[in-house]
Amino acid sequence: MINTIRSEWTKLVTTKSFWWTTALILVFSLGYAALTGSLATGESFASLFLLAGSTVTGLYLLGFVVIMIQSIMMFTTEFRFGYQTQTFLATPKRWVVAVSKWLLYLVFAVVLTFITVILCFYLAKALASDTASSTLVVWEDTQARRIMWQYPLAAALLVTFCSGIALLLRQTAGAVALVLMWHFAIENLLFFLPRIGEYVGKYGPFTNLYAFITDYQSIDPGWSTTMGAVYFGAWAFVLFALGIVVLEKKDA
């Protein structure tokens, strides 16, 4: 598996789209952090405090979306250009290829997310007024410390979920469309179903994941926000396992 991971790493770093989409994660995340910091002027009560959660909103709203798309493209790009046959000839055990791709990008996404979170904190502090900046002591702030492990874990779960969808569909546009519709629309629309909407909507995987990320539940599914991550993780690993089964059974 080590050699497979090395070959997948070579493919990844020699792909131009990987670099510019990674740059987008940083631009969205740090851009919002810069805006948050520059607005914390300390001239009014609203701008007196610099909250850790506010500085990483760009990563939460946009950066994670790019990570989802990248994780899909890890699997679907080869099918798009017809390179999967050569990959499976080199590594006949297809599950090894799938796990290598998943593990490689999962580690990358976790490390990138952690670094981005830290950069957001300190960029916002640097641009905020002295008074506002002093209200966010990064390594002592309870919310900041929670975000440091919470956001990388969320990234890992999103990578797993999207990898499963990619393996099942094998097509970039279809997989991306499904995941984004699921993320932005489908679960929200479920709440509007007559009589059953409230009960169906609260069990949506993304609803529970973002309750975990924000530490806030708009509707109570019967468990804590931390258990929401466990619930989403169950969805993610089931989809990934199904994706590997389909990969093994379908023609290359």
C-alpha positions as CSV (number, residue, x, y, z in Angstrom):
1,M,0.0,0.0,0.0
2,I,2.9,2.4,0.7
3,N,4.0,2.2,-3.0
4,T,0.4,2.9,-4.1
5,I,0.2,5.9,-1.8
6,R,3.4,7.2,-3.2
7,S,2.1,6.9,-6.8
8,E,-1.1,8.6,-5.9
9,W,0.8,11.4,-4.2
10,T,2.8,11.9,-7.5
11,K,-0.5,12.0,-9.4
12,L,-1.9,14.5,-7.0
13,V,0.9,17.0,-6.9
14,T,1.4,17.0,-10.6
15,T,-2.2,18.0,-11.2
16,K,-2.7,21.7,-11.7
17,S,-6.3,21.8,-10.6
18,F,-5.2,20.4,-7.2
19,W,-3.0,23.4,-6.6
20,W,-5.5,26.1,-7.7
21,T,-8.4,24.6,-5.8
22,T,-6.2,24.4,-2.7
23,A,-5.4,28.0,-3.2
24,L,-9.1,28.7,-3.3
25,I,-9.5,27.2,0.2
26,L,-6.9,29.6,1.5
27,V,-8.2,32.6,-0.3
28,F,-11.8,32.0,0.9
29,S,-10.8,31.2,4.5
30,L,-8.1,33.8,5.0
31,G,-10.1,36.5,3.1
32,Y,-13.0,36.1,5.5
33,A,-10.7,36.1,8.5
34,A,-9.1,39.3,7.3
35,L,-12.5,40.9,6.9
36,T,-13.5,39.8,10.3
37,G,-10.4,41.1,11.9
38,S,-10.5,44.5,10.0
39,L,-14.1,45.0,11.3
40,A,-13.1,44.4,14.9
41,T,-12.2,48.0,15.4
42,G,-13.2,48.2,19.1
43,E,-15.1,51.4,18.3
44,S,-18.5,49.9,19.2
45,F,-19.6,47.1,21.5
46,A,-20.3,44.9,18.5
47,S,-16.7,45.3,17.3
48,L,-15.1,45.0,20.7
49,F,-14.7,41.3,20.7
50,L,-13.0,38.9,18.3
51,L,-14.6,35.5,18.4
52,A,-12.7,32.4,17.3
53,G,-15.8,31.0,15.5
54,S,-16.2,34.2,13.5
55,T,-12.7,34.1,12.1
56,V,-13.1,30.6,10.5
57,T,-16.5,31.2,8.9
58,G,-15.0,31.4,5.5
59,L,-13.5,27.9,5.9
60,Y,-16.9,26.6,7.3
61,L,-19.0,28.1,4.4
62,L,-16.7,27.9,1.4
63,G,-13.4,26.1,2.2
64,F,-15.2,22.9,3.2
65,V,-17.1,22.9,-0.1
66,V,-13.8,23.0,-2.1
67,I,-12.5,20.1,0.1
68,M,-15.6,18.1,-0.8
69,I,-15.0,18.7,-4.5
70,Q,-11.3,17.9,-4.3
71,S,-12.1,14.6,-2.5
72,I,-14.5,13.6,-5.3
73,M,-12.0,14.5,-8.0
74,M,-9.4,12.2,-6.3
75,F,-11.5,9.3,-7.5
76,T,-13.4,10.5,-10.6
77,T,-10.7,12.2,-12.6
78,E,-9.1,8.9,-13.6
79,F,-12.5,7.6,-14.8
80,R,-13.1,10.8,-16.7
81,F,-9.8,10.4,-18.7
82,G,-9.8,6.6,-18.8
83,Y,-6.7,6.1,-16.7
84,Q,-8.3,3.7,-14.2
85,T,-7.4,0.7,-16.3
86,Q,-3.6,1.4,-16.0
87,T,-4.0,2.0,-12.3
88,F,-5.8,-1.3,-11.7
89,L,-3.2,-3.2,-13.8
90,A,-0.5,-1.8,-11.6
91,T,-2.4,-2.5,-8.5
92,P,-4.9,-5.4,-9.1
93,K,-6.4,-5.1,-5.6
94,R,-8.8,-2.2,-6.3
95,W,-9.7,-1.7,-2.7
96,V,-6.0,-0.9,-2.0
97,V,-6.2,1.9,-4.6
98,A,-9.4,3.3,-3.1
99,V,-8.1,3.2,0.4
100,S,-4.8,4.8,-0.6
101,K,-6.6,7.6,-2.4
102,W,-8.9,8.2,0.6
103,L,-6.1,8.0,3.2
104,L,-3.8,10.3,1.2
105,Y,-6.4,13.0,0.7
106,L,-7.8,12.6,4.2
107,V,-4.4,13.3,5.8
108,F,-3.8,16.3,3.5
109,A,-7.3,17.7,4.2
110,V,-6.9,17.4,8.0
111,V,-3.4,19.0,8.0
112,L,-4.5,21.8,5.6
113,T,-7.6,22.5,7.7
114,F,-5.6,22.7,10.9
115,I,-3.1,25.0,9.4
116,T,-5.8,27.2,7.9
117,V,-7.6,27.5,11.2
118,I,-4.5,28.7,12.9
119,L,-3.7,31.2,10.1
120,C,-7.3,32.5,10.3
121,F,-7.0,33.1,14.1
122,Y,-3.7,35.0,13.8
123,L,-4.6,36.9,10.6
124,A,-7.8,38.2,12.2
125,K,-5.9,39.1,15.4
126,A,-3.2,41.0,13.4
127,L,-5.8,43.1,11.6
128,A,-8.1,43.8,14.6
129,S,-7.6,46.6,17.0
130,D,-5.5,46.0,20.1
131,T,-8.5,45.9,22.3
132,A,-10.4,43.4,20.1
133,S,-7.3,41.3,19.5
134,S,-6.7,40.9,23.2
135,T,-10.1,39.2,23.5
136,L,-8.9,36.2,21.5
137,V,-6.0,34.4,23.2
138,V,-5.7,31.6,20.7
139,W,-4.2,28.8,22.8
140,E,-6.2,29.6,25.9
141,D,-9.6,30.3,24.3
142,T,-12.0,27.4,24.9
143,Q,-13.8,27.9,21.5
144,A,-10.5,28.2,19.6
145,R,-9.2,25.0,21.1
146,R,-12.4,23.2,20.2
147,I,-12.2,24.4,16.6
148,M,-8.6,23.2,16.3
149,W,-9.8,19.6,16.6
150,Q,-13.4,20.0,15.5
151,Y,-12.7,21.4,12.0
152,P,-10.0,18.9,11.0
153,L,-12.3,16.1,12.2
154,A,-15.2,17.5,10.1
155,A,-12.9,17.7,7.1
156,A,-11.9,14.0,7.6
157,L,-15.6,13.0,7.7
158,L,-16.5,15.1,4.7
159,V,-13.6,13.5,2.7
160,T,-14.9,10.0,3.6
161,F,-18.5,10.8,2.7
162,C,-17.6,12.4,-0.6
163,S,-15.2,9.6,-1.5
164,G,-18.0,7.1,-1.1
165,I,-20.3,9.1,-3.4
166,A,-17.5,9.4,-5.9
167,L,-16.8,5.6,-5.9
168,L,-20.5,4.9,-6.4
169,L,-21.1,7.4,-9.2
170,R,-17.6,7.5,-10.9
171,Q,-18.5,10.8,-12.6
172,T,-17.3,14.2,-11.4
173,A,-20.2,16.4,-12.4
174,G,-22.8,13.9,-11.2
175,A,-21.0,13.3,-7.8
176,V,-20.4,17.0,-7.2
177,A,-23.9,18.0,-8.1
178,L,-25.4,15.3,-5.8
179,V,-23.2,16.3,-2.9
180,L,-23.7,20.0,-3.2
181,M,-27.5,19.6,-3.7
182,W,-27.6,17.3,-0.6
183,H,-25.5,19.8,1.3
184,F,-27.3,23.0,0.3
185,A,-30.8,22.0,-0.5
186,I,-32.2,18.5,-0.1
187,E,-32.1,18.3,3.7
188,N,-33.4,21.9,4.1
189,L,-36.3,21.0,1.8
190,L,-37.2,17.9,3.8
191,F,-38.2,20.2,6.7
192,F,-41.1,21.5,4.5
193,L,-42.7,18.1,3.9
194,P,-46.2,18.0,5.4
195,R,-46.4,16.2,8.8
196,I,-43.2,14.2,8.5
197,G,-40.8,17.0,7.6
198,E,-39.7,17.8,11.1
199,Y,-39.0,14.2,11.9
200,V,-37.2,13.3,8.6
201,G,-35.2,16.5,8.4
202,K,-33.5,16.2,11.8
203,Y,-31.9,12.9,10.7
204,G,-30.1,14.4,7.7
205,P,-26.4,13.7,7.8
206,F,-25.3,17.2,6.9
207,T,-27.8,18.7,9.4
208,N,-26.0,16.7,12.1
209,L,-22.5,17.4,10.9
210,Y,-23.0,21.2,10.9
211,A,-24.7,21.0,14.3
212,F,-21.4,19.5,15.4
213,I,-19.3,22.2,13.7
214,T,-21.3,25.1,15.0
215,D,-22.1,23.4,18.3
216,Y,-25.7,24.5,17.8
217,Q,-28.9,22.4,17.0
218,S,-31.8,24.2,15.2
219,I,-33.8,21.0,15.9
220,D,-33.1,18.3,18.4
221,P,-32.6,14.8,16.9
222,G,-32.4,13.2,20.3
223,W,-28.6,13.4,20.8
224,S,-25.9,15.9,21.4
225,T,-24.0,17.9,18.8
226,T,-20.9,15.8,19.3
227,M,-23.0,12.7,18.6
228,G,-24.0,14.4,15.4
229,A,-20.4,13.9,14.1
230,V,-20.7,10.2,15.0
231,Y,-24.0,10.0,13.1
232,F,-22.5,11.6,10.1
233,G,-19.4,9.4,10.3
234,A,-21.7,6.3,10.2
235,W,-23.2,7.6,7.0
236,A,-19.7,8.4,5.6
237,F,-18.2,5.0,6.3
238,V,-21.2,3.1,5.1
239,L,-21.1,5.0,1.8
240,F,-17.4,4.5,1.5
241,A,-17.7,0.7,2.1
242,L,-20.5,0.5,-0.5
243,G,-18.3,2.4,-2.9
244,I,-15.5,-0.1,-2.5
245,V,-17.9,-3.0,-3.0
246,V,-19.2,-1.4,-6.2
247,L,-15.6,-0.7,-7.4
248,E,-14.7,-4.4,-6.9
249,K,-17.7,-5.6,-8.8
250,K,-17.9,-3.2,-11.7
251,D,-15.7,-3.4,-14.8
252,A,-12.7,-1.1,-14.8
